[in-house]
Amino acid sequence: MAVYWIPLFEILEQRGIGPCLVNARHMKNVPGRRTDWHECQWLQFLHSVGLLRAGFRPGQDVCAVRTLLRHRSELVAAASQPVQHMHKALTQMNLQIHHVINDITGLTGLAIVDAILAGQRDGAELAKLRDPHIQADSETIRKSLEGNWRPEHLFTLGQSRELYRIYQQQIVNCNLEIEKMLREFEPRVDPAERPLPPDRKRKRAGGTRRKKNGLPHPEFDLRTETYKLFGVDVTQIPGLQENALPLFSEVGRDMSRWPSAGHFVSWLALCPDNDISGGKLLWRGARKVKNRAGHLFRWPPIPSIITSRP
């Protein structure tokens, strides 16, 4: 969807006018010439007779959080490209370290890449940077670091590493701004008076603990903050363990915008539509819409854009 309507929409809201954001599928022009002038007249007529319904758009404060969360997800996606470029440069130099360790952006991978860029060429010395949690032994890592050190590939490796560092710093800055915005919302519950219930989903299958949120401030507990925002612990809903904050940014916390739970599920595009005419079912199926909030309830859930490590 284009974003050209957003400035006009916000200006009208600031002037006390209630603009209607209408789905283009809900209106069709009459046959004939399709000009902007005719489109405006047709929209005005449909709205005057009550045939257009305004789409959902949360408040400006929630939209601000949504903008930053979506921007952060784009930064995380963009950060993957320099990683691919690092893989390419290492492969061109016949260095297979990224095939020995699972994640080249982990502690061991970045430490070795930084040492290579600093001028270290001895595989045995580079292998000493191995983290104890790495399954591959030092000898395997040493053998994977035997290659040709061509200057053009080292240059591209260095630039890719620097770009990845810049993206990570921008993600941290985005996290800090998101935390700042969340603290400005009035909490619906005081954890001191109504303590947060026990986390029933603290462990995954196999007894492994969930990852930490990875936010810059360790004292910023995402589960506690979402509990204060919603007034209930939405992280206990299946599929929303790590997507509570994206849910808040997409739908807010004013559920009165939907008359019933059925209307909300229909807006999420999680229930099939029934096309009935004359008591006969003509068509049944799910609408093909791009609803970010609806994807949060689907299985498997999408990776969280705020709690997962970039």
Number of C-alpha atoms within 10 A of each C-alpha: 4 5 6 8 10 11 10 11 15 14 12 13 13 10 8 8 11 12 13 14 15 15 12 7 6 9 14 11 14 10 6 7 9 10 9 9 8 14 16 12 12 16 16 13 13 15 15 10 8 9 11 18 13 12 10 15 14 17 13 11 14 19 17 14 23 22 13 17 21 16 15 23 16 13 18 20 13 14 20 15 14 20 19 13 17 25 19 16 21 23 16 16 18 15 19 19 25 18 13 18 17 13 14 20 18 11 13 22 20 15 17 22 21 15 15 19 15 10 9 13 16 12 19 15 14 20 21 15 17 20 16 10 7 14 12 14 14 20 12 13 24 18 16 18 24 17 16 13 15 11 10 11 18 20 13 17 24 19 15 21 20 13 17 21 14 13 20 16 12 15 23 18 13 18 21 14 13 19 17 12 15 18 13 9 12 9 16 14 16 14 15 7 7 9 11 17 11 9 12 9 14 13 12 10 7 6 8 9 11 12 12 12 18 16 19 13 12 10 7 14 13 20 20 16 19 21 22 21 22 17 17 15 20 19 21 18 12 13 18 19 20 26 22 25 26 21 21 20 22 22 19 20 17 11 11 9 13 14 9 11 11 12 13 16 14 17 18 19 19 17 14 13 13 13 12 11 9 6 7 9 10 10 11 11 10 12 14 7 10 10 13 14 18 18 17 21 18 13 9 9 15 15 11 18 21 25 19 14 12 18
